[in-house]
Amino acid sequence: MEHRNGILKTEHLVKCFGALRATNDVSLEILEGEVHAIIGPNGAGKSTLMDEIVNRTHPDEGRVFFEGRDITDKPPFEIANMGLCKCFQISKLFAQLTCFENIQIALIKKHKRVYDFLPRRRDYLKDEVLAVLESVGMADKAGETAALLSYGDQRRLEIAITLALEPKVLMLDEPTAGVARAEGYEIMKMIRALAANRHITVIFIEHDMEIVFNYSDRISVLDHGTLIATDSPENIRGNEFVQQAYFGGGGK
């Protein structure tokens, strides 16, 4: 891989929920422009780590740095405005509005026009809205109601809403959950294309190991809140813990 600078770094993150140590001294560096997967068994601390990065869960110990700036104590909305954006596993769509209107609202927020929530002109920001929808292959569905979309298209729309905020780092919690593998592959192809075309760094949590190994540049492995390894897909596939947890042991 070409030399890349670090864009996001965690240092010694610790988060406890009672006796449960959800993240245990996690120090991780994400490289600019990479597609980085975070894997681990259920309860490994993957989602907690993501939430700590965007300060939706505040760490008990440790720091988070984005583009060299300490963002540990910044509010989530300020972190998002800086370009570090998380797309949630649970749908955040306005279900009764159209795809166009969902993106339009996100762009109104981006342009700091929150109080002009329902602009008089229905075509307000039309070109920008359609460009965002086009980037996820949904320009032809602009007029469709979000609630009536297939689950895969809902996932694409959720990603499009986050793209409207112009992220530098896009964080995705199980972007292919609930869709067939073939559609999951298409979503990940789209995500990799977005990363390349828009110069976005992508961090994603995923349980499907075929998707992880096919679409990530590097992989980090968590277990019981502890970072076990960060390496290339080839090296992670041969990691002893990964072999035991995902492939039943026995080598590559």
N, C-alpha and C positions, 0 to 999 in steps of 0.2 A: 504494500500500500504506500502511496506517496506520503511525504511528511505532512502532517496536519497539526495545527495548534489546538490546544485545549480550549474549549468554549465554556464548559461547565465542570465544576469540581465540587465534590463533597469531601469534608475532612472529619473523620471520626464521629459520624452521626450515630447517636444513641437515642432510641425512643422506647419507653417502657409503658405498658398498660397493665398496671398492677404488677403481678409477678412475671408477666410475659414481656420478654425483651424482643420487641418487634424488629428493631434494627440494632445491631451490636457492633459499634466501632466501624461503620462503613465509610471507607475512603475510596472514591471512584472518580476517574477523570473521563469525560466524554470529549471526543475529538470533533473539531469543526467539520461539518459536511458528511459525517458518517451516519450510517443506519445501525443503531446499537440496540441489541435485544437484551432484555433482562428476564432470566428464567429461574425457576426453582419450584419445588413442590408447593401445594396449597399451604398457606400460613408461613411461607418463607420470609415475608416482609416486603415483597415487591411493591405492592400498592402503597404501603406505608412509606417506603422510600420515595416514591414519586410525590406523595402528598407532602413529605418533608421538604422536598426540593422547591415546591411552589408555595410552601408555608400554609397549606391547608391543615397540616398537622405540624405543630412546632416541635423541633427536636429538643430533648432534654439536655443533650450535650452535642457539641460539634458545630461546624459552620458549612454554609453553602456559598459558592462563588460563581457568578455568571459574568463572563467576559472580564474577569479579573476583579469584579466588584463584589463585596460581601452583601448578600441579599437575605441572609438568614432571618432578619427581623423585619423585613419589608412586608407590607400587606399583600395578599394574593393579587389584587387588582393592579397594584403597581408593578409587580413581577410580570404579569401578563402584558402590561403596557410596554415593558422593556423588551418584549419579544420572546419570553419563555412561557409557552402556552400548553396547557394540558387539555386533551380531548377525553371526556369522561366515558367510562364503561357503561354507565347508566345514561340513557338518552336525556339530552338537555334540549330537545327540539320543542318548538311551538307547534304542537301536533295538529292544531286546526288551521294553521296558516299554510300558505303555499311554500314551495322551495324558494321561490323568488323572495317572498316576504321574510323568510327566515334569514337569508343572506343579507337582505336589505337592513334588517334590524341590527345585525352584527356590524355592518358597515357604518350605520348611523352612530353606533357606539364608538367605533374606531375613529370616526371623524369628530367625536366629542359633541354629538348633537342629540344626546340622550333625551332631552326634554322635548325635542321635535319628533316624538315617538311615532306618530302617524302623520307623515308629511302630506300636504294637500295633493302633491303630484304623485300618482301611483307609480310613475316611471322614474322616480327619484333614484339617482345613482344606477340607472339601468345598465349602462355599459360595464360598470365595475361588477355589478351583481352577476351579469351573464358571463363575464370573464372568469369569475370564481367558480361558477357552476360548470363552465366548460373545462376547467382544469381537473375536475373530478368526473368528467364524462356525463354530466347531467343537465346540460343546457337545454336539451329537448324536454326535460321534465320540470321546467321553471314554473309552470302553472299548476302542477299537481300538488294536492294537499299532502303534507308530510305524513300524517297518520295513515294514509292509504298506500304509501310506498312499501315495497318489499323490504325485509329487514336489511338486506345488503345495501340497498339504496339509502336507507336511513343512516347506515354507518357512513356511507359516502357523504351524505348531507351534513352529518355531524363534523366530519373532517373538513368539509367546505366552510362551515361556520367558523371553525378555528382558523382556517387559512385566511378568512376575511380580516383577521386581526394582524395579519402579516407577521407570523412568527419567525424568529431566527432558529428557535428550537421547538419542535413539535413533539409533544409527549402523548403517547397513545396507550391506553389501558385495554389490552385485548381487542385490537381493531378487527379481528376476524371472528370473534366469538359469535356463535349462533348462526353462522353461515356455512354452507357446504364448502368442502376443501377447494373445489375448483373456483368458486367465487372468492374464497379467501386468497387464493393465488392472484386473482385479478386485482383485488384490493391492494395487496402488497406490491404488485407491479406498478399500480398507480402511485402508491406511496413512494416507491423508489424513484419513479419519474418526477414526482413533485420535488423530492429532495435534490435531484440533479438539476432540474430546470429552474427552481426557485432558490437554489443554494440554501436549503434548509437542512439542519441537523435533526435527525429523527431518533427518538428513544421509544421503544415499544416493549410492552409486556405481552408474552404469548405462551400458550401451553402446547400448541401444535409444533412438534419438533421439526417436522419436514419444512414448515414455513420458516421457522427460526433459522435452520441451517441453509436454506436456499436464498434468504433475502436479507440477511444481516452481514455487516462488515466485521463487527466484533460482537461478542456475547459475554455478559456477566452472569455469574451463577450465584444465587443466594440460597442459604439453607439455615433455617432457624435464626434469621436476622443477620447472619454472618456472610460476608462476601467470600466465597470459596475461590473463585478464579475469574479473571477477565482475559480473553484471548480471542484468536481467530476461530471461525467455525470449525476448521479442520482440527485444531488443537483441543477445542472444547469437546468435540465429538469423542476424542480419545481420553478425556478426563475420567479418572476412576469414579468420582462421585456421580458424574453425569451418566456413566455407563450403568451404575447400580440403580440410580433413580429412574432412568428413562428407558434403558435398553436391557435391563435384567442382568447386567454384568457380562463378562466373557469377551472383552476386547472390542475392536472396531467392527 
